[in-house]
Protein backbone atom coordinates (compact mmCIF):
# COMPACT_ATOMS: atom_id res chain seq x y z
CA UNK A 1 0.00 0.00 0.00
CA UNK A 2 2.77 2.43 0.84
CA UNK A 3 4.61 1.65 -2.38
CA UNK A 4 1.43 2.44 -4.33
CA UNK A 5 1.06 5.82 -2.60
CA UNK A 6 4.69 6.64 -3.26
CA UNK A 7 4.19 5.72 -6.96
CA UNK A 8 1.21 8.06 -7.24
CA UNK A 9 3.13 10.89 -5.63
CA UNK A 10 6.02 10.40 -8.01
CA UNK A 11 3.65 10.22 -10.97
CA UNK A 12 1.94 13.43 -9.84
CA UNK A 13 5.32 15.17 -9.69
CA UNK A 14 6.10 13.92 -13.20
CA UNK A 15 2.84 15.32 -14.58
CA UNK A 16 3.48 18.61 -12.86
CA UNK A 17 6.96 18.81 -14.36
CA UNK A 18 5.60 18.15 -17.87
CA UNK A 19 2.94 20.86 -17.52
CA UNK A 20 5.56 23.34 -16.31
CA UNK A 21 7.85 22.45 -19.23
CA UNK A 22 5.06 22.98 -21.79
CA UNK A 23 4.17 26.34 -20.23
CA UNK A 24 7.80 27.49 -20.32
CA UNK A 25 8.27 26.45 -23.96
CA UNK A 26 5.03 28.12 -25.02
CA UNK A 27 6.02 31.40 -23.35
CA UNK A 28 9.46 31.25 -24.96
CA UNK A 29 8.01 30.51 -28.45
CA UNK A 30 5.62 33.46 -28.41
CA UNK A 31 8.30 35.82 -27.17
CA UNK A 32 10.53 35.07 -30.18
CA UNK A 33 10.23 37.59 -33.04
CA UNK A 34 9.71 35.67 -36.27
CA UNK A 35 9.91 37.61 -39.55
CA UNK A 36 6.63 37.47 -41.50
CA UNK A 37 6.41 34.70 -44.12
CA UNK A 38 6.44 35.82 -47.73
CA UNK A 39 5.79 33.78 -50.90
CA UNK A 40 9.12 34.87 -52.41
CA UNK A 41 10.71 32.32 -50.12
CA UNK A 42 9.63 29.72 -52.66
CA UNK A 43 11.81 31.22 -55.32
CA UNK A 44 14.94 30.10 -53.46
CA UNK A 45 13.80 26.47 -53.45
CA UNK A 46 15.02 24.11 -56.12
CA UNK A 47 11.47 22.87 -56.76
CA UNK A 48 9.47 26.03 -57.36
CA UNK A 49 5.80 25.73 -56.48
CA UNK A 50 3.51 27.99 -58.56
CA UNK A 51 1.66 30.53 -56.46
CA UNK A 52 -1.81 30.79 -58.03
CA UNK A 53 -2.81 33.68 -55.80
CA UNK A 54 0.09 35.81 -57.02
CA UNK A 55 -0.79 34.98 -60.63
CA UNK A 56 -4.25 36.41 -60.09
CA UNK A 57 -2.75 39.79 -59.19
CA UNK A 58 -1.21 40.01 -62.66
CA UNK A 59 -4.47 39.50 -64.54
CA UNK A 60 -5.33 42.28 -66.94
CA UNK A 61 -8.87 43.54 -67.26
CA UNK A 62 -10.18 43.47 -70.81
CA UNK A 63 -12.76 46.22 -70.90
CA UNK A 64 -14.11 47.45 -74.22
CA UNK A 65 -14.59 51.12 -74.94
CA UNK A 66 -18.04 52.35 -75.88
CA UNK A 67 -18.89 50.97 -79.32
CA UNK A 68 -21.87 51.31 -81.66
CA UNK A 69 -23.00 48.16 -83.44
CA UNK A 70 -26.17 46.33 -84.38
CA UNK A 71 -27.88 44.57 -81.51
CA UNK A 72 -27.64 40.74 -81.74
CA UNK A 73 -30.95 38.92 -81.93
CA UNK A 74 -31.21 36.10 -79.40
CA UNK A 75 -33.92 34.27 -81.34
CA UNK A 76 -32.72 34.84 -84.89
CA UNK A 77 -29.29 33.44 -85.88
CA UNK A 78 -27.28 35.51 -88.38
CA UNK A 79 -27.25 32.55 -90.81
CA UNK A 80 -29.55 29.57 -91.22
CA UNK A 81 -28.04 28.10 -94.40
CA UNK A 82 -24.96 26.60 -92.70
CA UNK A 83 -23.98 24.82 -89.51
CA UNK A 84 -22.68 27.41 -87.06
CA UNK A 85 -21.92 25.24 -84.04
CA UNK A 86 -20.57 21.70 -83.63
CA UNK A 87 -22.11 19.17 -81.21
CA UNK A 88 -19.23 19.94 -78.79
CA UNK A 89 -20.00 23.69 -78.89
CA UNK A 90 -17.13 24.77 -81.13
CA UNK A 91 -18.16 27.71 -83.35
CA UNK A 92 -17.79 27.39 -87.12
CA UNK A 93 -16.60 30.67 -88.62
CA UNK A 94 -18.61 31.90 -91.59
CA UNK A 95 -19.06 35.37 -92.99
CA UNK A 96 -21.66 37.46 -91.09
CA UNK A 97 -21.42 35.37 -87.92
CA UNK A 98 -19.15 37.73 -85.95
CA UNK A 99 -18.29 41.40 -85.47
CA UNK A 100 -14.61 41.94 -86.26
CA UNK A 101 -14.56 45.35 -84.53
CA UNK A 102 -15.48 43.80 -81.18
CA UNK A 103 -12.94 41.02 -81.65
CA UNK A 104 -10.17 43.42 -82.68
CA UNK A 105 -10.79 45.53 -79.59
CA UNK A 106 -10.53 42.48 -77.34
CA UNK A 107 -7.34 41.14 -78.92
CA UNK A 108 -5.67 44.57 -79.06
CA UNK A 109 -6.19 44.99 -75.32
CA UNK A 110 -4.62 41.59 -74.71
CA UNK A 111 -1.65 42.57 -76.86
CA UNK A 112 -1.38 39.20 -78.58
CA UNK A 113 1.31 38.35 -81.09
CA UNK A 114 0.49 35.87 -83.84
CA UNK A 115 2.95 33.60 -85.60
CA UNK A 116 2.38 32.47 -89.20
CA UNK A 117 4.40 29.51 -90.49
CA UNK A 118 4.98 28.47 -94.10
CA UNK A 119 7.39 26.06 -95.78
CA UNK A 120 9.14 27.44 -98.88
CA UNK A 121 11.29 24.42 -99.71
CA UNK A 122 12.85 23.68 -103.12
CA UNK A 123 10.73 25.09 -105.97
CA UNK A 124 8.02 26.22 -103.54
CA UNK A 125 10.18 29.26 -102.80
CA UNK A 126 8.63 30.89 -105.91
CA UNK A 127 5.39 31.40 -103.97
CA UNK A 128 6.88 33.31 -101.04
CA UNK A 129 6.71 36.78 -102.64
CA UNK A 130 2.98 36.60 -103.41
CA UNK A 131 2.29 34.99 -100.06
CA UNK A 132 3.95 37.70 -97.94
CA UNK A 133 2.70 40.61 -100.04
CA UNK A 134 -0.94 39.45 -99.85
CA UNK A 135 -0.57 38.60 -96.15
CA UNK A 136 0.48 42.19 -95.50
CA UNK A 137 -2.79 43.35 -97.08
CA UNK A 138 -5.20 40.87 -95.52
CA UNK A 139 -3.74 38.79 -92.67
CA UNK A 140 -4.25 40.08 -89.11
CA UNK A 141 -4.13 43.70 -90.24
CA UNK A 142 -3.27 45.99 -87.33
CA UNK A 143 -1.97 43.17 -85.13
CA UNK A 144 1.55 42.04 -84.26
CA UNK A 145 2.70 39.21 -86.53
CA UNK A 146 5.83 37.07 -86.86
CA UNK A 147 6.24 35.41 -90.25
CA UNK A 148 8.24 32.20 -89.83
CA UNK A 149 9.60 31.02 -93.18
CA UNK A 150 11.03 27.50 -93.19
CA UNK A 151 13.27 27.19 -96.24
CA UNK A 152 16.33 25.47 -97.67
CA UNK A 153 17.03 28.58 -99.78
CA UNK A 154 17.71 31.19 -97.14
CA UNK A 155 19.59 33.65 -99.35
CA UNK A 156 16.93 33.53 -102.05
CA UNK A 157 14.23 34.46 -99.53
CA UNK A 158 16.39 37.25 -98.07
CA UNK A 159 16.80 38.86 -101.48
CA UNK A 160 13.13 39.82 -101.54
CA UNK A 161 13.70 42.42 -98.80
CA UNK A 162 10.00 42.71 -97.90
CA UNK A 163 8.59 45.95 -96.49
CA UNK A 164 6.47 45.02 -93.48
CA UNK A 165 3.98 47.03 -91.45
CA UNK A 166 4.81 48.22 -87.95
CA UNK A 167 4.83 45.44 -85.36
CA UNK A 168 5.46 42.73 -87.94
CA UNK A 169 8.68 40.87 -88.63
CA UNK A 170 9.99 38.09 -90.85
CA UNK A 171 12.08 35.25 -89.42
CA UNK A 172 13.86 32.89 -91.82
CA UNK A 173 14.52 29.39 -90.48
CA UNK A 174 16.98 27.25 -92.47
CA UNK A 175 15.90 23.61 -92.87
CA UNK A 176 17.09 20.61 -94.93
CA UNK A 177 15.69 19.86 -98.38
CA UNK A 178 14.30 16.33 -98.51
CA UNK A 179 14.28 14.34 -101.73
CA UNK A 180 10.56 13.52 -101.90
CA UNK A 181 7.76 16.10 -101.58
CA UNK A 182 5.86 13.59 -99.44
CA UNK A 183 8.69 13.61 -96.91
CA UNK A 184 8.79 17.40 -96.92
CA UNK A 185 5.06 17.39 -96.16
CA UNK A 186 5.39 14.92 -93.29
CA UNK A 187 8.44 16.63 -91.78
CA UNK A 188 6.51 19.86 -91.31
CA UNK A 189 4.99 18.57 -88.07
CA UNK A 190 8.43 17.73 -86.69
CA UNK A 191 9.86 21.14 -87.58
CA UNK A 192 6.91 23.09 -86.17
CA UNK A 193 7.07 20.96 -83.01
CA UNK A 194 10.80 21.59 -82.50
CA UNK A 195 10.56 25.33 -83.14
CA UNK A 196 7.52 25.66 -80.87
CA UNK A 197 9.58 24.19 -78.04
CA UNK A 198 12.77 26.13 -78.80
CA UNK A 199 11.41 29.46 -79.97
CA UNK A 200 7.71 30.04 -80.58
CA UNK A 201 6.65 29.53 -76.96
CA UNK A 202 8.78 32.54 -75.99
CA UNK A 203 7.81 34.82 -78.87
CA UNK A 204 4.13 34.43 -79.72
CA UNK A 205 0.72 33.64 -78.25
CA UNK A 206 -0.99 31.97 -81.22
CA UNK A 207 0.43 30.01 -84.13
CA UNK A 208 -1.22 29.74 -87.57
CA UNK A 209 0.18 27.05 -89.91
CA UNK A 210 -0.65 27.31 -93.62
CA UNK A 211 0.55 26.27 -97.09
CA UNK A 212 2.79 28.66 -99.00
CA UNK A 213 1.36 28.03 -102.49
CA UNK A 214 -1.61 30.24 -101.61
CA UNK A 215 -2.54 33.90 -101.59
CA UNK A 216 -4.73 35.98 -99.31
CA UNK A 217 -7.57 37.59 -101.23
CA UNK A 218 -9.79 38.83 -98.39
CA UNK A 219 -9.55 39.59 -94.68
CA UNK A 220 -8.32 36.87 -92.32
CA UNK A 221 -8.28 38.23 -88.80
CA UNK A 222 -8.49 37.35 -85.13
CA UNK A 223 -11.88 35.72 -85.66
CA UNK A 224 -9.95 32.52 -86.49
CA UNK A 225 -8.01 32.40 -83.21
CA UNK A 226 -8.87 29.86 -80.55
CA UNK A 227 -7.11 27.28 -78.37
CA UNK A 228 -7.14 24.79 -81.26
CA UNK A 229 -8.65 25.30 -84.70
CA UNK A 230 -8.92 23.40 -87.96
CA UNK A 231 -10.37 24.20 -91.38
CA UNK A 232 -12.91 22.38 -93.54
CA UNK A 233 -11.29 20.85 -96.60
CA UNK A 234 -12.88 22.54 -99.65
CA UNK A 235 -13.45 19.16 -101.32
CA UNK A 236 -15.32 17.48 -98.44
CA UNK A 237 -17.13 20.06 -96.29
CA UNK A 238 -20.54 18.84 -97.47
CA UNK A 239 -19.67 15.19 -98.09
CA UNK A 240 -20.85 12.21 -96.03
CA UNK A 241 -18.39 10.52 -93.69
CA UNK A 242 -17.97 7.54 -96.03
CA UNK A 243 -16.45 9.83 -98.69
CA UNK A 244 -13.71 11.17 -96.45
CA UNK A 245 -10.21 10.12 -97.50
CA UNK A 246 -9.11 9.19 -93.98
CA UNK A 247 -6.33 6.66 -93.42
CA UNK A 248 -8.27 3.41 -92.96
CA UNK A 249 -5.56 0.79 -92.37
CA UNK A 250 -5.86 -0.41 -88.75
CA UNK A 251 -2.11 -0.86 -88.43
CA UNK A 252 -1.50 2.85 -89.07
CA UNK A 253 -1.35 5.35 -86.20
CA UNK A 254 -3.42 7.69 -88.40
CA UNK A 255 -6.27 5.20 -88.78
CA UNK A 256 -9.86 6.42 -88.37
CA UNK A 257 -12.49 3.64 -88.49
CA UNK A 258 -15.39 3.83 -90.96
CA UNK A 259 -17.91 4.77 -88.26
CA UNK A 260 -15.87 7.61 -86.71
CA UNK A 261 -14.97 11.17 -87.66
CA UNK A 262 -16.82 14.49 -87.70
CA UNK A 263 -15.41 16.46 -90.63
CA UNK A 264 -12.47 16.23 -93.01
CA UNK A 265 -9.90 18.88 -92.14
CA UNK A 266 -7.33 20.38 -94.49
CA UNK A 267 -3.65 20.07 -93.65
CA UNK A 268 -3.05 23.50 -95.18
CA UNK A 269 -4.65 25.63 -92.45
CA UNK A 270 -4.64 24.85 -88.73
CA UNK A 271 -3.37 26.37 -85.50
CA UNK A 272 -4.12 27.51 -81.98
CA UNK A 273 -2.26 28.72 -78.93
CA UNK A 274 1.35 27.57 -78.70
CA UNK A 275 0.64 24.92 -76.05
CA UNK A 276 -2.09 23.23 -78.10
CA UNK A 277 -0.08 23.40 -81.33
CA UNK A 278 2.85 21.85 -79.51
CA UNK A 279 0.66 18.96 -78.34
CA UNK A 280 -0.83 18.47 -81.80
CA UNK A 281 2.52 18.44 -83.63
CA UNK A 282 4.05 16.24 -80.93
CA UNK A 283 1.34 13.62 -81.51
CA UNK A 284 1.54 13.81 -85.30
CA UNK A 285 5.32 13.54 -85.38
CA UNK A 286 5.41 10.58 -83.01
CA UNK A 287 2.61 8.85 -84.93
CA UNK A 288 4.59 9.28 -88.14
CA UNK A 289 7.68 7.79 -86.51
CA UNK A 290 5.59 4.84 -85.35
CA UNK A 291 4.30 4.25 -88.88
CA UNK A 292 7.71 4.72 -90.46
CA UNK A 293 9.07 1.95 -88.22
CA UNK A 294 6.35 -0.29 -89.73
CA UNK A 295 7.05 0.91 -93.31
CA UNK A 296 3.68 2.68 -93.44
CA UNK A 297 3.13 6.00 -95.18
CA UNK A 298 -0.27 7.48 -94.33
CA UNK A 299 -2.59 8.12 -97.26
CA UNK A 300 -2.37 11.91 -97.13
CA UNK A 301 0.78 12.22 -95.03
CA UNK A 302 0.62 14.93 -92.33
CA UNK A 303 -3.02 15.66 -93.17
CA UNK A 304 -3.99 12.09 -92.23
CA UNK A 305 -2.43 12.43 -88.78
CA UNK A 306 -4.01 15.85 -88.31
CA UNK A 307 -7.46 14.38 -89.00
CA UNK A 308 -6.83 11.55 -86.56
CA UNK A 309 -5.84 14.04 -83.86
CA UNK A 310 -8.98 16.14 -84.39
CA UNK A 311 -11.23 13.11 -84.02
CA UNK A 312 -9.98 12.47 -80.48
CA UNK A 313 -8.93 16.02 -79.54
CA UNK A 314 -11.82 18.15 -80.73
CA UNK A 315 -10.89 21.60 -82.07
CA UNK A 316 -12.35 24.53 -80.17
CA UNK A 317 -13.12 26.42 -83.41
CA UNK A 318 -13.50 25.42 -87.06
CA UNK A 319 -12.97 27.63 -90.10
CA UNK A 320 -15.37 27.37 -93.02
CA UNK A 321 -14.16 26.83 -96.63
CA UNK A 322 -13.94 30.62 -96.94
CA UNK A 323 -10.52 30.24 -95.34
CA UNK A 324 -9.17 27.65 -97.77
CA UNK A 325 -10.47 27.55 -101.30
CA UNK A 326 -9.51 26.63 -104.85
CA UNK A 327 -11.01 28.80 -107.57
CA UNK A 328 -11.09 25.82 -109.90
CA UNK A 329 -14.11 24.62 -107.92
CA UNK A 330 -17.62 25.84 -108.65
CA UNK A 331 -18.53 28.47 -106.06
CA UNK A 332 -21.52 27.37 -103.95
CA UNK A 333 -24.25 29.72 -102.77
CA UNK A 334 -23.12 29.49 -99.15
CA UNK A 335 -19.61 30.75 -99.92
CA UNK A 336 -19.90 34.53 -99.50
CA UNK A 337 -16.17 35.26 -99.39
CA UNK A 338 -12.96 33.57 -100.53
CA UNK A 339 -10.24 34.69 -98.16
CA UNK A 340 -7.31 32.35 -98.80
CA UNK A 341 -7.09 30.72 -102.22
CA UNK A 342 -4.74 28.40 -104.07
CA UNK A 343 -2.31 29.87 -106.59
CA UNK A 344 -2.67 28.18 -110.03
CA UNK A 345 0.29 25.87 -110.68
CA UNK A 346 1.51 22.67 -112.26
CA UNK A 347 1.76 20.35 -109.23
CA UNK A 348 4.03 17.82 -110.92
CA UNK A 349 6.47 20.47 -112.07
CA UNK A 350 6.64 22.14 -108.63
CA UNK A 351 6.92 18.91 -106.66
CA UNK A 352 9.61 17.34 -108.82
C-alpha positions, 0 to 999 in steps of 0.5 A: 500500500505504501509503495502504491502511494509513493508511486502516485506521488512520483507520478503526480510530480512527473505530470506537474513537471511536464505541464511546467515544461510545456508552459515554459516552452510556449512562453518562450516561443511566443516571445521570439520575433519571427519575420513574417512569411512571404511567398518569395521564399519559394523562389529560393527552393530548387522545386518552385511551387507555382503561387496561383494567388500571385498569378491572379494579381497580374491578370489584366482587365479586358474592358471594351470602350463604348462601341456602336454596333447592331444589336444581336438577336437572341432568337434569330441566328445571323445565318440559317443556311450553314452549320454554325456550331458543332455538337461539342459547342465549337463555333464554325466561322462563316461570314456574317457570324461575328463582329470583327470590330469587337474582336479586334478591340478584345485582342488589341487589349490583350496585346497578342502576337500571332505567328504564321508559319509556311514552308518554302522548300525547293521550288516552292520558294517561288510562292513566297513573294505573293504569299507575304505581299498578300498577307500584308494586305489581308492577314491580321491587319493591325496586329503584331505578326511574326512570319516564320519562313522554313526554307532550304534557300535562305539567301533567295528568300532574303533577297526579296527584302520585304517591307512590313507594317509596324509590329510585324517581322519576318524570321527565316529558319533554315531547314534541310531539303528532302528528296521527296515532296511527301517527306517534306510534307510529313516533316513539317509537323516535326519542324513546327514541333521543334521550333515551338519548343525552342522558340515560338513559346517565348515569342508568340501567343498563337500560331497559324500554320498554312501552305505557301502556295496560296494567296490571301484575297480577303480579310483573315483576322483574329476571328480565327483564333482559338485554343485549337482550330482546324479548317474544312477541306474545300473538297469534303465540307458537305460530303458524307463521312464515307467519302472522307479520305481518312487513313483506314488501315488499322495498323496505321497510327493515323487510322480512323475507323469507318464509323468515326470522324466528324469532318475532313480537315485540311492540312493546309490551315490549322493552329491555336495557342502555342501549347495546343499546337505543340501537343498536336505536332508532338502527336503527329510527329510521333505517330509518323515515326511509329508508322515509319518503323512499320514501313507505313506512309499514311494516305495523305501524309501529315493531313492524315495524322491531323485528321486523326488528332482532331477526331480524339482532340476536338478543335475549339473552333472550325474555319469554313471553306472561306478560309481555304479555297480553290477557284477551280471549284464551282462556287456554292451559294453558301460561300460569300467570301474567298479569303485564302485561295490556291495559286494556279500551278503545275503540281508535278512540275513544282513537286519534282 
